[in-house]
Amino acid sequence: MNTIKKSTFLGEFKEFISRGSVIDLAVGVIIGGAFSKIITSLVDDIIMPLVGLLTGNVDISGLKAQVTGSVSVNYGMFIQNTVDFVLIALFIFLIIKGINVFRRKELAEIARKAAEPPAPSRQEELLAEIRDLLKKQQP
């Protein structure tokens, strides 16, 4: 009985792994990691230096509050990581919004095509012509 459950479990796992959505998810995670590095560089190397320039050359990431001699609260890094998160979330939102617009257009086109009656086949056209000729012949 235990081997039956195990083989069913393995079969279900194999089916799960072989789905396209799992592969898409893996690709998304890899691209997301690379995208995160780009956004982090954007924040660290472009945005935060500009913010520092506007605040009198203050290095935001270096801001901290000394609690005791060796303990400090690094709230500057928290601010920088928050900016990273907000920018990543914004860009992902914009990408998903673009994908959704494309999908809505695609679904509308599919629905429009589904609503149109299919063109009659050649055989149906010939049968309609025969029907019309037979109607003309009747008194």
C-alpha positions as a printed Julia matrix, in Angstrom:
139×3 Matrix{Float64}:
   0.0    0.0     0.0
   2.84   2.36    0.81
   4.43   1.83   -2.65
   1.12   2.73   -4.33
   1.0    6.06   -2.5
   4.66   6.66   -3.26
   4.28   5.95   -6.97
   1.17   8.14   -7.13
   3.03  10.89   -5.33
   5.99  10.6    -7.71
   3.64  10.55  -10.7
   1.87  13.67   -9.5
   5.2   15.35   -8.82
   6.46  14.46  -12.3
   3.27  15.85  -13.83
   3.63  19.04  -11.77
   7.26  19.54  -12.8
   6.58  18.9   -16.48
   3.88  21.58  -16.68
   4.8   24.64  -18.67
   3.82  26.97  -15.85
   6.53  25.57  -13.57
   9.14  26.17  -16.24
   7.76  29.68  -16.79
   7.98  30.28  -13.05
  11.62  29.13  -12.97
  12.49  31.43  -15.87
  10.65  34.27  -14.1
  12.65  33.73  -10.91
  15.95  33.79  -12.81
  15.0   36.91  -14.76
  13.66  38.49  -11.55
  17.01  37.95   -9.83
  18.85  39.63  -12.68
  16.23  42.4   -12.8
  16.65  42.94   -9.07
  20.38  43.53   -9.57
  19.63  46.11  -12.26
  17.18  47.95  -10.02
  19.6   47.8    -7.08
  22.29  49.34   -9.27
  19.83  52.0   -10.46
  19.03  52.9    -6.86
  22.6   52.65   -5.5
  24.43  54.27   -8.41
  21.97  56.79   -9.83
  18.96  57.6    -7.64
  20.53  57.69   -4.17
  23.52  59.84   -5.23
  21.01  62.32   -6.7
  18.98  62.21   -3.48
  22.21  62.73   -1.54
  23.06  65.7    -3.75
  19.64  67.23   -3.04
  20.12  66.68    0.7
  23.58  68.25    0.88
  25.8   65.29   -0.16
  24.43  63.02    2.53
  25.04  59.3     1.89
  21.57  57.92    2.63
  22.79  54.32    2.93
  25.26  55.36    5.64
  22.67  56.95    7.91
  22.46  55.27   11.28
  21.52  55.95   14.85
  23.91  54.87   17.61
  21.94  53.07   20.32
  24.92  52.12   22.48
  28.66  51.95   21.9
  28.6   48.98   19.49
  24.92  48.8    18.55
  23.5   51.01   15.81
  20.27  51.12   13.84
  21.1   51.39   10.13
  17.96  53.15    8.97
  19.72  54.49    5.86
  20.06  50.96    4.45
  16.39  50.41    5.27
  15.47  53.52    3.27
  17.63  52.37    0.36
  16.15  48.85    0.4
  12.65  50.32    0.58
  13.36  52.4    -2.53
  14.68  49.22   -4.23
  11.49  47.36   -3.36
   9.18  50.15   -4.52
  10.97  50.48   -7.85
  11.0   46.71   -8.45
   7.29  46.54   -7.57
   6.56  49.48   -9.89
   8.41  47.95  -12.85
   6.8   44.54  -12.32
   3.39  46.24  -12.1
   4.04  48.06  -15.39
   5.17  44.86  -17.11
   2.14  42.9   -15.88
  -0.17  45.77  -16.82
   1.26  45.69  -20.36
   0.84  41.93  -20.57
  -2.77  42.21  -19.35
  -3.56  44.87  -21.98
  -2.15  42.57  -24.66
  -4.11  39.59  -23.3
  -7.36  41.59  -23.16
  -6.93  42.58  -26.81
  -6.16  38.98  -27.72
  -9.19  37.66  -25.8
 -11.44  40.3   -27.38
 -10.26  39.22  -30.83
 -10.9   35.56  -30.0
 -14.38  36.41  -28.68
 -15.14  38.47  -31.8
 -14.1   35.59  -34.05
 -16.11  33.12  -31.98
 -19.21  35.34  -32.28
 -19.03  35.39  -36.07
 -20.85  32.49  -37.69
 -18.49  30.31  -39.67
 -18.55  30.71  -43.43
 -20.58  27.97  -45.11
 -18.58  25.2   -46.71
 -18.69  24.65  -50.47
 -20.95  21.66  -49.92
 -23.4   23.77  -47.88
 -23.43  26.44  -50.59
 -24.25  23.84  -53.25
 -27.03  22.37  -51.11
 -28.48  25.86  -50.6
 -28.43  26.45  -54.37
 -30.18  23.12  -54.96
 -32.78  24.0   -52.31
 -33.41  27.37  -53.93
 -33.75  25.78  -57.4
 -36.21  23.21  -56.05
 -38.28  26.0   -54.44
 -38.45  27.82  -57.78
 -39.68  24.68  -59.55
 -42.61  24.11  -57.19
 -45.94  25.66  -58.15
